[in-house]
């Protein structure tokens, strides 16, 4: 897949380990079970070397969707993997992490964070706040766009990616 993507001038992101849904970590036992699926540094290096991916999403205590319990990221694992591979690291399932977790993950080597749920929730809250009887989606769109923009800018500032190319 990397060869095909590169032939079109596109980059490709891979994922190793298992970034599940947040529902599996609803108990302490579930969190311990999830650790079995965390990305191992040596497997990350082997995967990058064999696939030619341009970025690597890793499993380090993160989960897709809304968290039922506060996540506990393995920052040491992020740091170790960042030293082991030569591609940018990606954190899937960033929504719901604390600002401090984001800052620490980036400090340890995360280059890209996926935060769809946070952005999606900002849009939904704008609908709830703005909706009045008789309004349609086109009436709500300006408020939705403004909410998504505001949350995106907030995250860009937090991540240190504002005004960067």
PyMOL commands that set and color helices and strands:
alter all, ss='L'
color gray80, all
select helices_A, chain A and resi 2-7+22-25+28-35+41-51+75-84+99-108+116-130+137-159
alter helices_A, ss='H'
color red, helices_A
select strands_A, chain A and resi 13-16+55-58+88-91+110-113
alter strands_A, ss='S'
color yellow, strands_A
deselect
rebuild
show_as cartoon
